[in-house]
Amino acid sequence: MLKLDAVTKTYRQSGNEVHALQSVNLKLEAGQFVAIRGPSGCGKSTLLLTAGGLLRPDHGSVEIDGTSLYHVSSAERAAVRQEKIGFVFQQFHLIPYLSVLDNVLSATIGTKQHLSEKKERAESLLKQFSMSHRRMHRPGQLSTGEKQRVAMARAMLNHPSLILADEPTGNLDKENADVILQQLRCLARDGAIVVLVTHDDHASAAADDVIRMEAGSLMLE
């Protein structure tokens, strides 16, 4: 379960306050796939970063499977991210000097899995995304769609219970976007919570529910 309780985040820029999150409440159960839509600057990315344990809120709490992320140590919070959360970003954030295979394996740094188990899982995911033939290539040798498929495989490597996807289809053509969206739907069917931030009608249509975000607040469409 993902639970945000009265989460608030305010930025201060040039003497002004920007209320990115305004007492946000959100509760999602295993298997839910929701899309969050709204104009640029409304707080969507801040919401994902806060939900994923990467950005401490000013007020409120964030819980994942009963663990309050910002009431544990930074090491414990990192362990929760490693074991339970998969991030998918529009800009991929692949490591340029690593191979495709090693980029996927980078998600397991710090986990207790044996190397053989890590590689077996990574190889299986690359095969699933039709990327086995590119396993030793580096990101600079890949197309945009291939990069996103690698990023998706990396996000899935540790069997996360929560997937946070920030505009993952924004740079993709329809064919590659459909690959990513279909996989997100499969993850939700298998019991993961999937939160998709998007501007795209086609992408949001893949979700079970659509939540509108305006000026740091959430409302069902």
Buried (B, 14 or more C-beta within 10 A) or exposed (E): BBBBBEBBBBEEEEEEEBBBBBBBEBEBEBBBBBBBBBEEEBBBBBBBBBBBBBBEBEEBBBBBBEBEBBEBEEEEBBBBBBBBBBBBBBEBEBEEEBBBBBBBBBBBEEBEBEEEEBBEBBBBBBEBBEBBEBBEBBBEEBEEBBBBBBBBBBBBBBEBBBBBBBBBBBBBEEEBBBBBBEBBBEBBEEEBBBBBBBBBEEBBEBBEEBBBBEBBBBEEE
